[in-house]
Amino acid sequence: MIRPIATESPEPTRRERLAAVLAAAPLLPPAAGVIIGIFLDSHCPLSLPVYAALFALGGGLLFAVRERPGPAAAALLLPAIGVGAALHEVTYRRIAADHVVRYTGESPIGACLAGTIAAEPSISQPDFGVFGGVMPRASRTRFLLEAETLDGVRGPIAVSGLIQVGVAEPLGHLHAGDRVRVFGRLYRPVPPANPGEPDWPLYQRRRGVLAGLSCEHAANVTPIGAPASEAGWLMRYRRHCHRLLLDDMAMPDPAGVSVLEAIILGQRSTVDRAINNAFVATGTVHILSVSGSHLAMLAGAVWSIAALLGRSRRQSAAVVLITLLLYAALAEPNAPVQRSAITAAFLCFGLMLRRPTRTANWLAASALLVLAVRPADLFDPGFQLSYVTLCGVIWLSGPVRDAWRGVILRRRAAMAELVPAFARPQGIRRLARDAGLALELALAVSVAAWLVGAPLSLYHFGQTSTWGWLNSLLIAPLVGLLMLAGFLKLVATAIWPGTAPVFAPLLAGVTGLLNHWVRLLASVPHVSFITPAPPLWLVLAALAVCGLWAARPLLTIPKHGIAIGLASCVVAGVFWYLPGRPADGELHVRVLSVGNGTATIIRFPNGRALAYDCGTMPPYELYRSTLRPALDAEGIRRLDAAIVSHPDLDHFSGLPELASHVPIRAAWIPPDFLAARRPGVVKPAAGLVLRELRAQNIPIRYLCAGRRLAGTGGVEVQVLWPPADERAAPHPSNESSIVMRLRYGGRSILLCGDIEQRPQRWLIDHADLRSDVLVLPHHGSFKPWTAEFVRAVSPTYVLRSSGKRSEISEAGLNDLMRTYRYLNTADAGSILVRMGPGSLDVSGFRPAAATAPR
């Protein structure tokens, strides 16, 4: 008898594996199509009939190839693209006829609105950096208002729409759901004023916010009737849980309360700024936003309790589902919460219905549901980070673990030949193995999340944490303990209020320990780094390599191919970051729009650069918001000098932060920088900035009339004021301002600082001031002697660095500017002056901003 030869089943082909994936996750193509459609409509908008035709065409193709899985999945993309584009068109581009934004114009107007507070108000203090100790910092309140009526001449007008309300004083008595009347200045969000700045109007519009309302005083916000926050069941539920958690809590650190509200209650917008910055620096800010990790901890605890009570898998899944939905209702409605809740709900339903686990299909379903309600969430950094990070955790943590496991096993085999094995007790060996496997899994998850999250974090925020993958592991035990203590207090206090004093000290202690630990990790040198935002192509390339790494078994990609891809992304990133823009033979002088202040970036034809002033009032974080993207626009990675024209805070408030991130070879100041007479905070702030510069090992030098700067690529830099003997006789700080004239290619520009009458009179009598471009002294402040000084300069272009728009400026200044080409940063945004051999070009960042002579 001849026995048949046993044969192995043939290895499935790549096409068969892809067909199996599509069969297990049929919602992946529709989700991908909806995402593509939203993206296309945001960049190349068409019309609803076109999208309907695309949907019909895709439906016909799908019917024709319905029996073939691969072509059917491809054909399913077309109708999904049409649906996604139509959703974005309807929700983003269509504005209701009664929307309050239709009553606004280019300039703010006084208005009185009545409506309902849509989200819990947040109270915060501005971050003045190193100057926080010498500047008063008043708390501000921000909240979203669902507009209902607008006071008109003949009575209230019914309106609709979300309004971003900002109040210059704290409002602690208002909550989400309260109806209020607000009086202030109604405005449309203004577009970016400087290159590389975030487009906040676009961001707000994608959130459904098309207008804002600013109020100076808390008295301008008055409640209407009884508080409505106790009316709706959801609001009552949230307020009740808030009281259960925070009542009887005595915490010396105010940041602790905000951390509890974020981690336990999901109130992300109330987090204290200082502790939020510490979480950001350590790369663990995701802890403050309720997401999959929070729901996983809660689900694991509830599942364990149900199992101990002898409940079946279906019963345990039902209990977990109810618990997670109740917890998700507490949190602010953002992408991580929605994605996590929907995915967890699908998991629980699958267990209850005894369906197989299909993670990819559930993620696609959650994305479809979220985008169907708010399509513009696709562009929200939280949405992107939430889904991309979860995908990295699910599908990339295994390859990451396999990669280092291969290295470790090879080294272990080599060590086994040299070191004989020794006997250990079986129990200890098993315990050590299990602990090692758990640690290995946790580390793989953390590294995978960091690998896919870092490119997006750099792109959206220009910052990432060097040790974020490790810091997440270091604080995870405390976060788990905090959540356990918090939920125990919630449940125990709800059942028996007398237990609150028992759990309150435990919860307060764990919260304080977590905050202290995060601050300690944030103080580690180089814990994070801030860079210019990388180009989109580099971010997509890095994510594509990570995706190919995760799909390597499916696509049969060789290991060295992934290694080459990762190395290529690293090399491309290094080459993108290190070199600045090559010298182009032009002098660039960019007067930035910084509100009430002055900041000017100068790039010479040889590529070298300096800063002439960099400050604003109030002294907000100027570097991250304005200076960093402006330097990146000019390809500048280091400064040869930072010149501070005079000791006024609005001219140097951004210098300490700039010096901590950008190498500066030297700082130049006027001779009487510390001796200048000026009341208030000027002298303490001036001494503080010098101490900060010395702490950065930046040499400080004096600059006075007669000095000429070298190494400027053919540009003649002439200092006209102050005289060298000014140090002996202190004067008001404005009169000590450094005045410079830059000449190149037969053209010139005059930078004046804040000089007043005496320096202007001296310069008119003793210097040749004629220049093609004049930057007005003292932010365009109009004085009786201003016209004479401008005529002595005889410029073609007059520039003004100011936070006051021209339409509300002094009439005398506007009349004087009628004979010049006049640009004001408050209107034009940043102003770029380009000089070449025989050429001069002056342009504002916002188009059609210059006024021609009349």
FENSUL-V953077 format. One line per field, one symbol per residue. phi: phi as a letter, one per 20 degrees, with the letter a starting at -180 (. if undefined). burial: 1 if it has 9 or more other C-alpha atoms within 8 Angstrom, else 0. A space follows every 10 residues. Layout:
phi=???
burial=???
//
This chain:
phi=.eefffcfff ffffffffff ffffcfefgf ffffffffff ffdcfdcfff ffffffffff ffffdfedgf ffffffffff ffffffgfff edeedffdff ffedcfdfcf bcdcadfebg fddbdfeemf effdcfcefc ccbedefccc fdfdpfdfcb oecedcdfcf ceddbgnfec dcdadebege fgdcfnffef gfffffendd bccdcecfff dcfdmfgefe efffffffff fffffdfmed cfefffffff fffeemeffe fgffffffff femcfffedg bfffffffff ffffffffen ffffffffff ffffffffff effcggffgf ffffffffff ffeleffcff ffffffffff ffecgffgef gfffffffff ffffddffgf ffffffffff fffffffddf fcfcfgffff ffffffffff ffffffffff feefgffffe dmbbefdgfe ffffdgffff fffffffffg fffffbgfeg ffegffffff ffffffffff ffefglfbcd cgffffffff ffffffffff egffelefff ffffffffff ffffffeffe fffdmdedcd efecmerbbc dddefenfbb ddmbbbcfff ffffecffff fffemedbdf bcedfaedgf dbfefgffff ccfcfaddcf fdgeefeafn effgffffff fffffelefd cecbgnfced mdmneedded beffefffcf cggffegfdc cdcalncbcd ddmcgdffff ffffecceeg bfccegflln fecgefffff fffleedcdc ebddfffdef ffffffffec edcdffdemf ddddccgmcb ccbefeflde defc
burial=0000000000 0001001110 0100101111 1111111111 1000000000 1111111110 1100110010 1111111111 1111111110 1100000011 1001100110 1111111111 1111110110 1100000011 1111111111 1000000011 1111111111 0000111111 1111111110 0111111001 1011110111 1111111101 1011001111 0100111110 1101100000 0000111111 1111111101 1110110111 1111100111 1101101110 0110011000 1001111111 1011101111 1100111111 1111111111 1100000000 1111111101 1000111101 0111111111 1110111111 1000000000 0000010000 0000000010 0000000001 1111111111 1111111110 0111111111 1110100111 1110111111 0110000011 0011111101 1111101110 1100001110 0111000110 1110111111 1100001000 0100110010 0110000011 0010011111 1111111111 1111111111 1111111011 1110111111 1110111011 1111111111 1111111110 0111111111 1110010000 0110111111 0111000111 0011100000 0110111111 1100011001 1111111111 1111101111 1111110011 1111000010 1111111111 0000000011 0111101111 1111110010 0011001101 1111111111 1111110011 0101110011 1100
//
